[in-house]
Amino acid sequence: MRLVCSAAAPFITLPASKTFWWRWLRKACARGLKKTRAVVKPNLPADAQFRALVKVHLSIILEDGNDFIPVMLYNWRCLDEVHQRRLIATKDEYDAIWQNAVNGLHNAGFLGGDTKFARLMVLGAMNFMVTWYKPKRGDNLDTLSDKVVAFFLSQHA
């Protein structure tokens, strides 16, 4: 059994079995985290690392087959406390990767201000794309990635 939703309709009804839902979500999150870890390169310049993370994040949240993102973003609180803590641990690792990248941008002079706030803004803006992105109509993921990077790093793009 597979949960299906699209970027155009991210709100779905959860299956009766929360155990099934948790297993599905856990596996999907692990795949997304693995894809993200794969693009982290310690010697990459900060702006190039940011660009790689933006591109992989957009692929995780917007490509076909990644139905878990809207569910995770909007319905994770339906899980019991034990499963919420497990999901939060995965999210914390993901956030740490992004925080390191945003700190790198700050240290390289690409961003000023509060780096935690900057991370939340970047991820929040991209995550909201699941509510309006329409595959095969408009920009592809490469173009969207370029636009995101230009928006946040416009003075340096």
Residue pairs with C-beta under 8 A, 6 or more apart in sequence:
1 15
1 20
2 24
2 67
3 12
3 15
3 21
3 24
3 67
3 68
3 71
4 12
4 67
5 11
5 12
5 67
5 70
5 71
6 67
6 135
7 61
7 62
7 70
7 129
7 130
7 131
7 132
7 133
7 134
7 135
8 133
8 134
10 69
10 70
10 71
10 73
10 74
10 130
10 131
11 70
11 74
11 75
12 70
12 71
12 75
14 21
14 71
14 75
14 78
15 21
18 78
18 79
18 80
18 83
21 71
21 78
21 79
22 79
22 83
24 68
25 68
25 71
25 72
25 76
25 79
25 87
26 86
26 87
26 90
28 66
28 67
28 68
28 72
29 68
29 72
29 87
29 90
29 91
30 90
32 60
32 66
32 68
32 69
32 94
33 90
33 93
33 94
35 56
35 59
35 60
36 53
36 56
36 57
36 60
36 94
36 97
37 97
38 56
39 49
39 52
39 53
39 55
39 56
40 49
40 52
40 53
40 97
40 100
40 101
41 49
41 52
44 52
45 108
46 101
46 104
46 105
46 107
46 108
46 110
47 105
47 108
47 110
47 149
47 153
47 156
49 101
49 104
50 101
50 102
50 104
50 105
50 110
50 149
50 152
50 153
51 145
51 149
53 97
53 98
53 101
54 122
54 126
54 145
54 148
54 149
55 141
55 142
55 145
57 123
57 126
58 126
58 129
58 141
58 144
58 145
58 148
59 66
59 141
60 66
60 69
61 69
61 126
61 127
61 129
61 130
62 129
62 130
62 133
62 135
62 141
62 144
63 135
63 141
64 135
69 127
69 130
70 130
72 87
73 127
73 130
76 84
76 87
77 84
79 87
95 119
95 123
98 119
98 122
98 123
99 115
99 116
99 119
102 111
102 115
102 118
102 119
102 122
103 115
105 111
105 118
105 153
106 112
106 115
106 118
110 153
110 156
111 118
111 152
111 153
122 148
122 152
125 148
125 151
126 148
129 144
133 144
139 147
149 157
150 157
